[in-house]
Amino acid sequence: MADDGGRHRQSRLFTDDDGSFDAERARDESLPVEGGELIDTDELADHQRYVEGRGIYDERNRVNDLTGKEWKYATKSVIAESYPPDVQHDLRSEHGGQKPPRLCADLIDRFSKAGDTVLDPFAGVGGTLLGASFCEHEGTGLREAIGFERTERWIEIYETVLERENEARRSRGEPPLSEQDVRHGDCGELIEAVPEDSVDLLLTDVPYWHMDELEQTRNERATRESKLGAFDVGDDAATDSTDAVADAERDGTPADESDTQTKAEWLADMAAKFDRFADAVAPDGHLVVFIGDMYREQSYEFLSADLARAIESTAPVTLAANLIWYDPTKDLHVYGYPFSFVPSMVHQNVLVFRPDD
Ligand SMILES: C[S@@+](CC[C@H](N)C(=O)[O-])C[C@H]1O[C@@H](n2cnc3c(N)ncnc32)[C@H](O)[C@@H]1O
């Protein structure tokens, strides 16, 4: 990966197991060192080449453009990194569910090659689209990205973010970020125009499931009743680390629109959509999906596992990994103390699927 303003990304490659930056190692590794030994580049196999400062790249790599050394880091099952609020964050955060563009760029670098096509059918304010553009300057090369979004406001924000970001980049003498192809409408319809096997990576953050109205009414009643009681143990509405309105805001969907699906309907809708999306993904491509779990009704809603099984049951894909994105800087809250253990969610799941043969 090329060096850039986002030094935290590059420095990661020279990070010890305890997470600290190892300057000596960084210096050493600008030499052709692999596995602790200085290598003789004349002895590399025909399919190998040494990339200065990055290690040995194997030309047979069909997944990404990473060297063996970078691959070792990139296959770690936990991404323990906080991405600072940047890239016009104030503007993007009008959408409660936006994802850090540099996190998206890291994932795009792991699961695609320069020049590949990336699709985000639930694009929001463009975390994936911006990530694909960042790959040109901070990763292994530009990807063409297509995004679908049904809310016009989020598209407007993506466009304004790009405009402002590029003004700032030009004033610093940096090359602009490429504009990606964002299409307004319902992803279930827009996917029809995407040719089969034309997408190398589908990277998306699905709209969340929100409790249906019946469940909400039940919770509101329980809250009122528990407030009349001696103490609030088991008052789920009060102890939930997320509630329906917060979920809706995070999703970028108005709350009244989003509270109408039961969980089973949400899973069936996602499964049907991914079945269609999978047709667009090339046989050696990947589908990478952000999904947070929830705590509801005094129990853990394992939405990531439920969604993975639902998608596998309809779409011809197999779950290859569940990466955990853990943000160490996320604020903690006291939920349930001192009567009930309620998790403070500081992670998101990133499901990785591969198309079946
Ligand atoms: C979780 S958000 C994605 C946020 C995105 N990762 C970002 O960085 O901004 C899901 C988005 O999907 C959009 N959406 C939901 N259903 C859709 C559909 N059927 N077609 C197109 N967009 C949809 C919502 O408007 C919302 O912006």
The ligand as a Gaussian input file, in Angstrom:
#p B3LYP/6-31G(d) Opt

LIG

0 1
 C      -27.066000       1.032000       6.658000
 S      -27.351000       2.212000       5.425000
 C      -25.847000       2.235000       4.483000
 C      -24.880000       3.300000       4.904000
 C      -23.622000       3.358000       4.063000
 N      -22.747000       2.250000       4.341000
 C      -22.848000       4.671000       4.257000
 O      -21.632000       4.638000       4.487000
 O      -23.492000       5.720000       4.180000
 C      -28.479000       1.426000       4.369000
 C      -28.983000       2.311000       3.248000
 O      -29.781000       1.517000       2.372000
 C      -30.800000       2.344000       1.828000
 N      -31.840000       1.412000       1.355000
 C      -32.674000       0.646000       2.112000
 N      -33.448000      -0.112000       1.312000
 C      -33.097000       0.171000       0.031000
 C      -33.533000      -0.307000      -1.239000
 N      -34.492000      -1.229000      -1.342000
 N      -32.928000       0.191000      -2.352000
 C      -31.947000       1.119000      -2.268000
 N      -31.510000       1.621000      -1.088000
 C      -32.067000       1.143000       0.054000
 C      -31.204000       3.225000       2.997000
 O      -31.801000       4.428000       2.515000
 C      -29.862000       3.463000       3.696000
 O      -29.271000       4.683000       3.269000

